[in-house]
Amino acid sequence: MSDASSPDNPESPAPSQAGGAARPGRLGVGVISAGRVGAVLGSALRAVEHQVVGVHAVSQASRERAEMLLPGVPILEVESIVERAELILLAIPDDALGPLVQGLADLRRWQPGQLVVHTSGTHGIAILEPARLCGAIPLAIHPAMTFSGWSTDLARLTGCPMAVTAPAAVLPIAQALAVELGGEPFVLEESARPAYHAALAHGANHLVTLVTQAVRALEAAGVPDGAATLRPLLTAALDGALHEGESSLTGPIARGDAGTITRHLTALEALEDSSGHGLSDVTATYRALARATADRRESAGALGAERADAIRRALEAGESGA
């Protein structure tokens, strides 16, 4: 005979505090799926005594992540999770969200009063309309953070801004869930979410591309540990950009030094990696960002038209053959 309180039993009651009564308002949570975001958020909800009744995990990496962050939680099919849970956490790729919600609606799996929360930054609650028509309550909560899928992410959730979109009547529920996750919720209109997410992706995702290109260029130039060389400079630059904005800019464009830019481009075009391949992508990114920086400096009145034009000419020289 099985122990009804065993974590392997999907019908187990929610855990209680120090052996006492369970906290009020605790929910049975289903996590779809155990990617970098879902497993971490599921673990955060479990930490405040919600009961995770099931998790969907297909790949080996997802199964290992579920075992690490949600130990004892059964791995179930999507339909089984939706049937058992009071709160469904949809942490899946943006393009998969609509088809999954519609497919479950077509199968009549969504339940009246069930909370359906997705973590997409670019989507609001319109994508959950098929679930709402079945009686479910749509909520969109997006933590403005990048996830590694490790337990260290749990600490990063503390104080993390979280964009919340929900119908007015249930907005407090979405805000309360964001707080339970450790975040600082702010209300974001449905129409603003694509631009909001584009800004985050541009800042964070493209920062990764930029930094790794700089590391590659340093290593091609013979610097053995490009990351260590960049760390203090990039840390200071990021801090300055976040606190002082464009006024923190230093370097050749801030000085209007077109000659230095010409030398930079000549040097970058001559670099080769360890396989003998050129770094044409680094040069292209340098040109694009330098041009955007010069345009911004000129429009802000921080760079005269003559020097801005000299920088543009330096950037255009040899571009067609690069």
C-alpha positions in Angstrom: 0.0 0.0 0.0 1.5 3.3 -1.1 2.1 6.3 1.3 -0.4 9.0 0.4 2.1 11.7 1.4 4.9 10.4 -0.8 6.3 12.9 -3.3 6.0 10.2 -6.0 2.2 10.1 -5.6 0.7 12.8 -7.9 -2.3 13.0 -5.6 -0.2 13.9 -2.5 -1.4 16.9 -0.5 0.7 20.1 -0.5 3.6 20.1 2.0 3.0 21.9 5.3 5.1 24.3 7.3 7.1 22.6 10.1 4.5 19.8 10.3 1.6 22.2 10.8 -1.3 23.2 8.6 -0.5 24.1 5.0 -0.5 27.7 4.0 -3.7 29.0 2.6 -4.1 29.4 -1.2 -1.7 26.7 -2.1 -2.2 25.3 -5.6 -1.5 22.1 -7.5 1.0 23.3 -10.2 1.7 21.6 -13.5 4.9 22.6 -15.3 5.1 22.4 -19.1 8.0 22.0 -19.6 11.2 21.4 -17.7 13.4 23.8 -19.8 15.7 26.3 -18.3 12.7 28.6 -17.3 10.0 26.1 -16.3 12.1 23.9 -14.0 13.4 27.0 -12.1 10.0 28.7 -11.7 8.4 25.4 -10.7 11.1 25.0 -8.0 10.4 28.6 -6.9 6.7 27.9 -6.5 7.4 24.7 -4.7 9.6 26.6 -2.3 6.6 28.6 -1.2 4.6 25.4 -0.7 2.6 25.1 -3.9 2.5 21.4 -4.9 4.0 20.6 -8.2 1.8 17.7 -9.4 3.6 16.9 -12.6 6.2 18.1 -15.1 6.6 17.5 -18.8 10.1 16.7 -19.9 11.1 15.0 -23.2 14.8 15.5 -23.8 17.4 13.9 -21.5 18.6 17.4 -20.5 15.0 18.3 -19.4 14.6 15.1 -17.5 17.9 15.7 -15.6 16.9 19.3 -14.9 13.5 18.1 -13.5 15.2 15.5 -11.3 17.6 18.2 -10.0 15.1 21.1 -9.4 11.9 19.2 -8.9 12.9 15.9 -7.2 10.1 13.5 -6.7 7.7 15.2 -9.1 6.3 12.7 -11.7 7.1 13.3 -15.3 3.8 13.2 -17.2 2.3 13.8 -20.6 0.9 17.2 -21.2 -2.8 16.2 -21.1 -2.3 14.4 -17.8 -0.7 17.5 -16.3 -3.6 19.7 -17.5 -6.2 17.3 -16.0 -4.5 17.3 -12.6 -3.3 20.8 -12.0 -5.0 24.0 -10.8 -2.3 26.2 -12.2 -0.6 25.4 -15.5 2.8 27.0 -16.1 3.6 27.1 -19.8 7.3 27.7 -20.2 7.8 26.7 -23.8 9.2 28.4 -26.9 7.1 31.4 -28.2 6.2 29.8 -31.5 5.0 26.6 -29.8 2.7 28.4 -27.4 -0.2 29.1 -29.7 -0.5 25.6 -31.2 -0.3 24.0 -27.8 -3.0 26.2 -26.3 -5.3 25.7 -29.3 -4.7 22.0 -29.4 -5.6 21.5 -25.7 -8.7 23.6 -26.3 -9.7 21.5 -29.3 -9.5 18.5 -27.0 -11.5 20.3 -24.3 -8.7 19.8 -21.7 -8.7 23.2 -20.2 -10.9 23.5 -17.1 -13.1 26.3 -15.8 -11.3 28.3 -13.1 -7.9 26.8 -14.0 -5.0 29.3 -14.0 -3.0 29.2 -17.2 0.3 31.2 -16.9 2.8 31.6 -19.7 6.3 33.0 -19.4 6.7 34.4 -23.0 8.0 38.0 -23.1 6.6 38.8 -26.5 3.1 37.4 -26.0 0.3 38.7 -23.8 -2.9 37.0 -22.9 -4.4 37.0 -26.4 -2.4 33.9 -27.2 -4.3 32.2 -24.3 -7.8 33.0 -25.7 -8.7 29.4 -26.6 -8.1 28.4 -23.0 -10.1 31.4 -21.7 -13.0 30.4 -23.9 -13.0 27.0 -22.1 -13.3 28.9 -18.8 -9.6 29.1 -17.8 -8.0 32.2 -16.4 -5.2 33.6 -18.6 -2.1 35.2 -17.1 1.2 36.3 -18.6 4.3 36.7 -16.3 7.7 37.3 -17.8 10.8 37.6 -15.6 13.3 40.0 -17.1 16.2 37.7 -16.6 18.2 35.1 -18.5 18.0 31.6 -17.2 20.8 29.0 -17.0 18.5 26.2 -15.7 20.5 25.7 -12.6 19.6 26.3 -8.9 21.6 29.5 -8.9 18.8 31.0 -10.9 16.5 30.9 -7.8 18.6 33.5 -6.1 18.5 35.7 -9.2 14.7 35.7 -9.0 14.8 37.8 -5.9 13.9 41.3 -6.8 13.8 40.5 -10.5 11.4 42.7 -12.5 8.5 40.7 -13.9 6.2 42.0 -16.6 2.6 41.1 -15.8 -0.3 41.1 -18.2 -3.8 39.9 -17.2 -7.5 40.8 -17.3 -8.2 43.6 -14.8 -10.3 41.3 -12.6 -7.5 38.8 -12.1 -4.5 41.1 -12.3 -3.9 40.9 -8.5 -3.5 37.1 -8.9 -0.8 37.5 -11.5 1.0 40.1 -9.4 0.8 37.9 -6.3 2.3 34.9 -8.3 5.1 37.2 -9.4 5.8 38.2 -5.8 5.7 34.5 -4.7 8.3 33.8 -7.4 10.5 36.4 -5.7 10.0 39.1 -8.3 8.9 42.7 -8.5 5.9 42.8 -10.8 5.0 45.7 -13.1 1.9 45.9 -15.3 2.6 45.8 -19.0 -0.1 46.4 -21.6 -0.7 43.7 -24.2 0.3 45.9 -27.1 3.6 46.9 -25.4 4.9 43.3 -24.9 6.6 42.8 -28.4 8.6 46.0 -28.1 9.4 45.3 -24.5 10.7 41.9 -25.4 12.6 43.2 -28.4 14.4 45.7 -26.1 15.4 42.9 -23.7 16.5 40.6 -26.5 18.5 43.4 -28.2 20.2 44.3 -24.9 20.9 40.8 -23.5 21.1 38.4 -26.5 23.0 40.7 -28.7 25.3 41.6 -25.8 26.4 37.9 -25.8 27.1 38.1 -29.5 29.1 41.3 -29.1 31.2 40.1 -26.1 32.0 36.7 -27.7 33.1 38.5 -30.9 35.4 40.7 -28.8 36.8 37.7 -27.1 37.4 36.0 -30.5 39.2 39.1 -31.8 41.5 39.3 -28.8 42.4 35.7 -29.0 43.1 36.0 -32.8 45.3 39.0 -31.9 47.3 36.8 -29.5 45.7 37.6 -26.2 45.5 34.3 -24.3 42.5 35.0 -22.1 40.3 37.4 -23.8 37.4 37.0 -21.3 39.7 37.9 -18.3 41.1 40.9 -20.2 37.6 42.2 -21.1 35.9 41.6 -17.7 36.9 44.8 -15.8 36.4 47.0 -18.9 33.0 45.5 -19.7 31.8 45.6 -16.1 32.6 49.3 -15.9 31.1 50.0 -19.3 27.8 48.2 -18.4 27.6 50.0 -15.1 28.2 53.3 -16.7 25.6 52.7 -19.5 22.9 51.7 -16.9 23.6 54.6 -14.6 24.7 57.4 -16.9 23.4 56.4 -20.3 25.1 57.7 -23.5 27.1 60.2 -21.5 29.3 57.4 -20.3 30.6 56.6 -23.8 34.4 56.7 -24.2 36.7 55.7 -27.1 37.3 56.9 -30.7 33.8 57.8 -31.7 33.3 59.8 -28.5 36.5 61.7 -29.5 35.6 61.9 -33.2 38.8 60.0 -34.0 38.3 58.7 -37.6 41.9 57.7 -38.0 41.7 55.2 -35.1 38.6 53.7 -36.6 40.4 53.2 -39.9 43.3 51.4 -38.1 40.8 49.3 -36.2 39.1 48.1 -39.4 42.4 47.3 -41.1 43.5 45.3 -38.1 40.2 43.4 -37.8 40.1 42.5 -41.5 43.6 41.0 -41.2 42.7 38.7 -38.2 42.3 35.0 -38.6 41.1 32.4 -36.0 43.0 29.2 -35.1 41.5 27.5 -38.1 42.7 30.2 -40.5 39.3 31.7 -41.1 38.8 35.5 -41.1 36.6 37.4 -38.6 34.3 39.0 -41.2 31.3 38.9 -38.8 33.3 40.8 -36.2 34.2 43.5 -38.7 30.6 43.8 -39.9 29.3 44.2 -36.4 32.0 46.8 -35.6 30.9 48.8 -38.7 27.2 48.6 -37.9 27.5 49.6 -34.2 30.1 52.3 -34.9 27.8 53.8 -37.5 24.8 53.7 -35.0 27.0 55.2 -32.3 28.2 58.1 -34.5 24.6 58.8 -35.6 23.4 58.9 -31.9 26.3 61.1 -30.9 25.6 63.6 -33.7 21.9 63.7 -33.1 22.5 64.4 -29.4 24.9 67.3 -30.2 27.9 65.5 -28.7 29.7 65.0 -32.1 30.0 67.7 -34.7 28.8 67.1 -38.3 32.3 67.3 -39.7 33.8 64.7 -37.4 30.6 62.5 -37.8 31.0 62.5 -41.5 34.7 61.7 -41.3 33.8 58.6 -39.1 31.2 57.5 -41.7 33.7 57.8 -44.5 36.1 55.7 -42.5 33.4 53.1 -41.9 32.4 53.0 -45.6 36.0 52.7 -46.9 36.5 49.2 -48.1 33.1 48.0 -47.0 32.0 46.7 -50.3 35.1 44.4 -50.5 35.0 43.4 -46.8 
